[in-house]
């Protein structure tokens, strides 16, 4: 019974996510994998790419925006 409830909860959670949020979740996973591989190979560039992918993924998953929209919003931010 508990397994059925967990499956229903998971299905309900997946149903409310739009395509961009799903892509964001995938970007988080991809970013973590790149970061781990960068650590293993001592590759700073790959580690940084992983951090960027993970950041985009977190924002995309949370707000459901496309990666291009997120990039534009971040570019528009004026830092002192």
C-alpha positions in Angstrom: 0.0 0.0 0.0 2.8 2.4 0.9 4.5 1.6 -2.4 1.4 2.5 -4.3 1.1 5.8 -2.5 4.7 6.6 -3.2 4.2 5.9 -6.9 1.1 8.0 -7.0 2.9 10.9 -5.3 5.8 10.6 -7.8 3.4 10.5 -10.7 1.6 13.6 -9.4 4.9 15.4 -9.0 6.0 14.5 -12.5 2.7 15.6 -14.0 2.9 19.1 -12.7 6.4 19.7 -14.1 6.7 21.3 -17.5 9.3 20.3 -20.1 11.7 23.0 -19.0 11.5 21.9 -15.4 12.3 18.3 -16.5 15.2 19.6 -18.6 16.3 21.6 -15.5 16.3 18.4 -13.4 18.4 16.7 -16.0 20.8 19.7 -16.1 21.3 19.4 -12.3 22.2 15.7 -12.7 24.5 16.4 -15.7 26.2 19.2 -13.8 26.9 17.0 -10.8 28.3 14.3 -13.1 30.6 16.9 -14.8 31.7 18.2 -11.5 32.5 14.7 -10.2 34.4 13.8 -13.4 36.3 17.1 -13.2 37.3 16.3 -9.7 38.5 12.8 -10.7 40.5 14.0 -13.7 41.6 17.3 -12.0 40.0 19.2 -14.9 39.1 22.7 -13.6 37.3 23.7 -16.8 35.0 20.6 -16.7 34.4 21.2 -13.0 33.4 24.9 -13.8 31.1 23.7 -16.7 29.5 21.3 -14.3 28.8 24.1 -11.8 27.2 26.3 -14.5 25.1 23.4 -15.8 24.0 22.7 -12.2 23.1 26.4 -11.6 21.0 26.6 -14.8 19.3 23.3 -13.9 18.4 24.5 -10.4 16.9 27.7 -11.8 15.2 26.0 -14.7 13.7 23.3 -12.4 12.4 25.9 -9.9 10.9 28.5 -12.3 10.3 26.5 -15.5 12.1 29.0 -17.8 14.1 27.9 -20.8 17.9 28.0 -20.6 18.0 31.0 -23.0 15.5 33.0 -20.9 17.6 32.3 -17.8 20.8 33.3 -19.5 19.2 36.6 -20.7 17.9 37.4 -17.2 21.4 36.7 -15.7 23.0 38.8 -18.4 20.6 41.7 -17.7 21.6 41.8 -14.0 24.0 44.6 -13.4 26.4 43.8 -10.7 28.4 46.6 -9.0 
